[in-house]
Amino acid sequence: MGLHLWMIMKMMVVLSKVIFLLRVSDATPNASFDENYKIIWGNQHVQLLNQGREVQLSLDKSSGAGFGSKLYFGSGSFQMKIKLPAKDSGGIVTAFYVCTNVLNLSS
């Protein structure tokens, strides 16, 4: 391999690292809830915590809450902590739905 080709390959590696770092620095891993999500229904049952980086949804006898992403994603992850009543939780159904089209919720 000639010296010229080796230098071009080395510069391509350095350039790709710089582009990767720039793209990573644009991402906001600690973004607030409002930056990436919107409340779809049940606004009165939504509480933002940890400087807006966490959301708490509550449920009562008549309603709950829901939110949706402002962008479409091919993959991702959610973490949930579900708190049930201390004494008897028989008959309580908990559910977590992931929908691809929040404008067409039929269930």
MDAnalysis code that builds the backbone (N, CA, C; Angstrom):
import MDAnalysis as mda
import numpy as np

u = mda.Universe.empty(321, n_residues=107, atom_resindex=np.repeat(np.arange(107), 3), trajectory=True)
u.add_TopologyAttr("name", ["N", "CA", "C"] * 107)
u.add_TopologyAttr("resid", np.arange(1, 108))
u.add_TopologyAttr("resname", ["MET", "GLY", "LEU", "HIS", "LEU", "TRP", "MET", "ILE", "MET", "LYS", "MET", "MET", "VAL", "VAL", "LEU", "SER", "LYS", "VAL", "ILE", "PHE", "LEU", "LEU", "ARG", "VAL", "SER", "ASP", "ALA", "THR", "PRO", "ASN", "ALA", "SER", "PHE", "ASP", "GLU", "ASN", "TYR", "LYS", "ILE", "ILE", "TRP", "GLY", "ASN", "GLN", "HIS", "VAL", "GLN", "LEU", "LEU", "ASN", "GLN", "GLY", "ARG", "GLU", "VAL", "GLN", "LEU", "SER", "LEU", "ASP", "LYS", "SER", "SER", "GLY", "ALA", "GLY", "PHE", "GLY", "SER", "LYS", "LEU", "TYR", "PHE", "GLY", "SER", "GLY", "SER", "PHE", "GLN", "MET", "LYS", "ILE", "LYS", "LEU", "PRO", "ALA", "LYS", "ASP", "SER", "GLY", "GLY", "ILE", "VAL", "THR", "ALA", "PHE", "TYR", "VAL", "CYS", "THR", "ASN", "VAL", "LEU", "ASN", "LEU", "SER", "SER"])
u.atoms.positions = np.array([
    [0.857, -1.170, 0.000],
    [0.000, 0.000, 0.000],
    [0.900, 1.229, 0.000],
    [0.624, 2.138, -0.885],
    [1.433, 3.333, -0.991],
    [1.173, 4.302, 0.151],
    [2.135, 5.167, 0.372],
    [2.033, 6.157, 1.443],
    [0.827, 7.068, 1.236],
    [0.548, 7.431, 0.000],
    [-0.576, 8.317, -0.307],
    [-1.908, 7.665, 0.063],
    [-2.093, 6.406, -0.311],
    [-3.319, 5.677, 0.009],
    [-3.473, 5.498, 1.520],
    [-2.362, 5.212, 2.202],
    [-2.391, 5.052, 3.659],
    [-2.826, 6.345, 4.338],
    [-2.334, 7.483, 3.876],
    [-2.703, 8.790, 4.450],
    [-4.184, 9.084, 4.212],
    [-4.696, 8.741, 3.040],
    [-6.118, 8.958, 2.751],
    [-6.979, 8.115, 3.683],
    [-6.601, 6.852, 3.869],
    [-7.365, 5.978, 4.763],
    [-7.325, 6.490, 6.199],
    [-6.161, 6.950, 6.639],
    [-6.028, 7.480, 8.000],
    [-6.904, 8.720, 8.178],
    [-6.928, 9.595, 7.184],
    [-7.754, 10.803, 7.272],
    [-9.238, 10.450, 7.276],
    [-9.629, 9.408, 6.528],
    [-11.031, 8.976, 6.522],
    [-11.446, 8.467, 7.898],
    [-10.569, 7.717, 8.565],
    [-10.866, 7.215, 9.910],
    [-11.022, 8.380, 10.875],
    [-10.110, 9.330, 10.825],
    [-10.192, 10.500, 11.708],
    [-11.461, 11.291, 11.421],
    [-11.782, 11.494, 10.144],
    [-12.977, 12.240, 9.773],
    [-14.243, 11.535, 10.255],
    [-14.275, 10.211, 10.109],
    [-15.464, 9.485, 10.573],
    [-15.612, 9.587, 12.087],
    [-14.509, 9.592, 12.830],
    [-14.582, 9.754, 14.290],
    [-15.107, 11.140, 14.649],
    [-14.649, 12.157, 13.943],
    [-15.112, 13.523, 14.209],
    [-16.605, 13.641, 13.925],
    [-17.062, 13.090, 12.807],
    [-18.492, 13.138, 12.474],
    [-19.302, 12.405, 13.527],
    [-18.813, 11.234, 13.975],
    [-19.510, 10.479, 15.015],
    [-19.619, 11.304, 16.294],
    [-18.534, 11.934, 16.710],
    [-18.559, 12.734, 17.936],
    [-19.495, 13.923, 17.805],
    [-19.532, 14.549, 16.641],
    [-20.448, 15.667, 16.438],
    [-21.896, 15.210, 16.518],
    [-22.202, 14.063, 15.938],
    [-23.578, 13.556, 15.976],
    [-23.962, 13.169, 17.391],
    [-23.037, 12.555, 18.147],
    [-23.333, 12.174, 19.528],
    [-23.530, 13.413, 20.384],
    [-22.731, 14.450, 20.146],
    [-22.866, 15.655, 20.958],
    [-24.171, 16.386, 20.673],
    [-24.754, 16.196, 19.483],
    [-26.044, 16.810, 19.178],
    [-27.183, 16.131, 19.918],
    [-27.034, 14.859, 20.216],
    [-28.078, 14.130, 20.937],
    [-28.130, 14.629, 22.369],
    [-29.336, 14.668, 22.925],
    [-29.505, 15.136, 24.294],
    [-30.033, 13.998, 25.149],
    [-29.136, 13.239, 25.768],
    [-29.582, 12.086, 26.548],
    [-30.396, 12.473, 27.769],
    [-30.211, 13.662, 28.284],
    [-30.960, 14.114, 29.450],
    [-31.997, 15.152, 29.059],
    [-32.589, 14.981, 27.905],
    [-33.594, 15.924, 27.418],
    [-34.835, 15.863, 28.292],
    [-35.540, 16.960, 28.356],
    [-36.772, 16.985, 29.138],
    [-37.887, 16.261, 28.386],
    [-38.898, 15.872, 29.120],
    [-40.042, 15.159, 28.563],
    [-40.677, 15.961, 27.429],
    [-40.856, 17.261, 27.634],
    [-41.520, 18.115, 26.648],
    [-40.763, 18.217, 25.325],
    [-39.454, 18.000, 25.347],
    [-38.675, 18.091, 24.115],
    [-38.974, 16.941, 23.160],
    [-39.279, 15.768, 23.701],
    [-39.435, 14.576, 22.868],
    [-40.837, 13.988, 22.852],
    [-41.666, 14.330, 23.826],
    [-42.982, 13.711, 23.949],
    [-44.060, 14.765, 24.133],
    [-45.294, 14.363, 23.841],
    [-46.434, 15.250, 24.088],
    [-47.517, 14.436, 24.794],
    [-48.249, 15.096, 25.652],
    [-49.339, 14.443, 26.360],
    [-50.512, 14.335, 25.400],
    [-51.034, 13.127, 25.229],
    [-52.129, 12.880, 24.302],
    [-53.468, 13.062, 25.003],
    [-53.586, 12.540, 26.207],
    [-54.825, 12.677, 26.975],
    [-54.512, 12.526, 28.461],
    [-55.404, 13.051, 29.293],
    [-55.251, 12.937, 30.741],
    [-54.207, 13.865, 31.321],
    [-54.147, 15.090, 30.829],
    [-53.145, 16.049, 31.285],
    [-53.135, 16.204, 32.805],
    [-54.301, 16.125, 33.434],
    [-54.388, 16.278, 34.883],
    [-53.823, 15.068, 35.628],
    [-53.506, 13.994, 34.916],
    [-52.940, 12.793, 35.527],
    [-51.453, 12.617, 35.200],
    [-50.810, 13.684, 34.753],
    [-49.394, 13.635, 34.382],
    [-48.615, 14.573, 35.288],
    [-47.539, 14.051, 35.857],
    [-46.660, 14.866, 36.693],
    [-45.229, 14.668, 36.209],
    [-44.520, 15.765, 35.943],
    [-43.130, 15.693, 35.508],
    [-42.219, 15.743, 36.725],
    [-41.200, 14.883, 36.737],
    [-40.264, 14.772, 37.851],
    [-38.830, 14.873, 37.335],
    [-37.893, 15.017, 38.255],
    [-36.464, 15.015, 37.931],
    [-36.146, 16.020, 36.826],
    [-36.549, 17.250, 37.060],
    [-36.335, 18.356, 36.118],
    [-36.907, 18.058, 34.736],
    [-38.059, 17.393, 34.719],
    [-38.747, 17.112, 33.468],
    [-38.213, 15.929, 32.692],
    [-37.273, 15.163, 33.257],
    [-36.709, 14.008, 32.546],
    [-37.456, 12.712, 32.844],
    [-38.355, 12.739, 33.808],
    [-39.179, 11.578, 34.135],
    [-40.627, 12.017, 34.174],
    [-41.515, 11.087, 33.936],
    [-42.940, 11.396, 33.950],
    [-43.643, 10.385, 34.843],
    [-44.599, 10.868, 35.601],
    [-45.419, 9.995, 36.440],
    [-46.857, 10.100, 35.971],
    [-47.427, 8.975, 35.578],
    [-48.818, 8.917, 35.152],
    [-49.630, 8.324, 36.285],
    [-50.766, 8.920, 36.579],
    [-51.617, 8.388, 37.641],
    [-52.946, 7.926, 37.055],
    [-53.612, 7.092, 37.806],
    [-54.860, 6.477, 37.382],
    [-55.854, 6.606, 38.518],
    [-57.079, 6.988, 38.191],
    [-58.146, 6.981, 39.191],
    [-59.306, 6.148, 38.654],
    [-60.469, 6.241, 39.289],
    [-61.605, 5.405, 38.894],
    [-62.143, 5.733, 37.509],
    [-61.898, 6.941, 37.038],
    [-62.509, 7.342, 35.774],
    [-61.533, 7.548, 34.620],
    [-60.261, 7.749, 34.898],
    [-59.353, 8.060, 33.797],
    [-57.905, 7.777, 34.157],
    [-57.060, 7.877, 33.162],
    [-55.620, 7.726, 33.310],
    [-54.937, 8.784, 32.475],
    [-53.868, 8.422, 31.795],
    [-53.135, 9.380, 30.981],
    [-52.382, 8.645, 29.886],
    [-52.018, 9.389, 28.862],
    [-51.232, 8.822, 27.779],
    [-50.362, 9.881, 27.145],
    [-49.235, 9.453, 26.600],
    [-48.351, 10.384, 25.909],
    [-47.803, 9.719, 24.664],
    [-47.307, 10.542, 23.759],
    [-46.756, 10.040, 22.508],
    [-45.479, 10.764, 22.150],
    [-44.684, 10.124, 21.333],
    [-43.427, 10.696, 20.881],
    [-43.693, 11.735, 19.796],
    [-42.903, 12.776, 19.780],
    [-43.005, 13.782, 18.729],
    [-42.344, 13.301, 17.435],
    [-41.498, 12.283, 17.532],
    [-40.804, 11.725, 16.376],
    [-41.111, 10.244, 16.260],
    [-40.880, 9.680, 15.090],
    [-41.035, 8.242, 14.884],
    [-39.688, 7.567, 15.098],
    [-39.712, 6.423, 15.779],
    [-38.492, 5.683, 16.062],
    [-38.642, 4.247, 15.598],
    [-37.554, 3.656, 15.136],
    [-37.553, 2.254, 14.763],
    [-37.359, 1.352, 15.959],
    [-36.734, 1.880, 16.998],
    [-36.517, 1.103, 18.213],
    [-36.321, 2.063, 19.375],
    [-36.337, 1.527, 20.570],
    [-36.157, 2.335, 21.763],
    [-36.455, 1.518, 22.995],
    [-36.447, 2.166, 24.137],
    [-36.746, 1.445, 25.372],
    [-37.472, 2.365, 26.343],
    [-38.248, 1.750, 27.187],
    [-38.943, 2.440, 28.257],
    [-38.678, 1.682, 29.541],
    [-38.619, 2.393, 30.637],
    [-38.562, 1.769, 31.954],
    [-39.817, 2.162, 32.693],
    [-40.394, 1.202, 33.397],
    [-41.622, 1.476, 34.146],
    [-41.483, 0.952, 35.559],
    [-42.074, 1.678, 36.477],
    [-42.261, 1.212, 37.840],
    [-43.746, 1.333, 38.110],
    [-44.378, 0.237, 38.472],
    [-45.814, 0.237, 38.710],
    [-46.053, 0.043, 40.194],
    [-46.815, 0.944, 40.774],
    [-47.133, 0.866, 42.196],
    [-48.585, 0.426, 42.340],
    [-48.784, -0.701, 43.013],
    [-50.121, -1.235, 43.256],
    [-50.545, -0.914, 44.681],
    [-51.846, -0.951, 44.957],
    [-52.306, -0.723, 46.332],
    [-51.640, -1.707, 47.296],
    [-51.375, -1.244, 48.499],
    [-50.624, -2.035, 49.478],
    [-51.356, -3.292, 49.932],
    [-52.650, -3.231, 50.122],
    [-53.368, -4.368, 50.710],
    [-53.807, -5.375, 49.660],
    [-54.839, -5.082, 48.934],
    [-55.413, -6.048, 48.004],
    [-55.362, -5.487, 46.592],
    [-54.590, -6.112, 45.740],
    [-54.509, -5.648, 44.355],
    [-55.215, -6.610, 43.406],
    [-56.023, -7.505, 43.949],
    [-56.789, -8.423, 43.109],
    [-57.787, -7.663, 42.249],
    [-57.885, -8.015, 40.992],
    [-58.815, -7.353, 40.082],
    [-58.243, -6.130, 39.398],
    [-57.041, -5.728, 39.756],
    [-56.415, -4.571, 39.117],
    [-55.642, -5.057, 37.898],
    [-55.930, -4.454, 36.771],
    [-55.250, -4.805, 35.527],
    [-54.341, -3.647, 35.145],
    [-53.070, -3.925, 34.997],
    [-52.137, -2.900, 34.542],
    [-51.789, -3.187, 33.091],
    [-51.636, -2.140, 32.322],
    [-51.340, -2.315, 30.901],
    [-50.392, -1.225, 30.437],
    [-49.589, -1.575, 29.472],
    [-48.674, -0.631, 28.846],
    [-48.783, -0.849, 27.350],
    [-49.303, 0.119, 26.640],
    [-49.533, -0.005, 25.202],
    [-48.500, 0.806, 24.430],
    [-48.010, 0.243, 23.375],
    [-47.157, 0.957, 22.437],
    [-47.891, 0.954, 21.106],
    [-48.222, 2.134, 20.626],
    [-48.995, 2.273, 19.384],
    [-48.130, 2.927, 18.319],
    [-48.350, 2.543, 17.086],
    [-47.607, 3.163, 15.996],
    [-48.302, 4.405, 15.459],
    [-49.589, 4.545, 15.732],
    [-50.334, 5.694, 15.239],
    [-51.245, 6.189, 16.355],
    [-50.810, 7.209, 17.079],
    [-51.592, 7.687, 18.216],
    [-52.846, 8.433, 17.788],
    [-52.950, 8.807, 16.536],
    [-54.141, 9.510, 16.072],
    [-55.281, 8.553, 15.767],
    [-54.995, 7.263, 15.725],
    [-56.007, 6.274, 15.387],
    [-56.085, 5.213, 16.485],
    [-56.391, 5.632, 17.696],
    [-56.502, 4.699, 18.815],
    [-57.919, 4.156, 18.863],
    [-58.075, 2.882, 18.573],
    [-59.412, 2.303, 18.557],
    [-59.641, 1.340, 19.712],
    [-58.628, 1.057, 20.513],
    [-58.821, 0.126, 21.624],
    [-58.677, 0.811, 22.957],
])
